[in-house]
């Protein structure tokens, strides 16, 4: 797993290569721990974190997510897209992280 030098943040990247915000070493460690959880545990953690962001949900954002979910389900049902296993997704994403030597 990627480890930052003490006090130095790691930079994580989206699959598209667009830089996300920098995370502190502590947050990186938490992320690594979260990624080692089962999918069910990750879902519960994500729900808990989101619900503790103040509880405000932008209705436009909620509607956009619902539309996106519907589109993705339809693409899966039609066979237009194929699923990729969690193990493969994780392997690809971890390969993109900077590794301490």
C-alpha positions, 0 to 999 in steps of 0.5 A: 500500500502507498505510504506517505512520509511523515507529514507529507500528503499523498495525492490520489487520482481518479481513474481519468487522471484528474487530480483529487484533493490532497489527503494528509497521511492520516486520511491516507491511512484511513482510506487504506483501512477502508479499502480493506473492508468488505463491500458491505462494510464500505457501503455502511461506512460511506453512508455514515460519512455522507449522513454526517456531512450536515444532512443537507442533500441537494435535490438536484444532485439527488435527482442527477444520481438517481438518473445516472443509476437508472442509466447504468442499470439499463446499460447492464440489463441490456448487455451494453456494458459489462461488470468488472470484479472488485478485485480487478478494479482495486488492482488497477486503482492501487497500481496508479498510487505512488508507492514509497520505496 
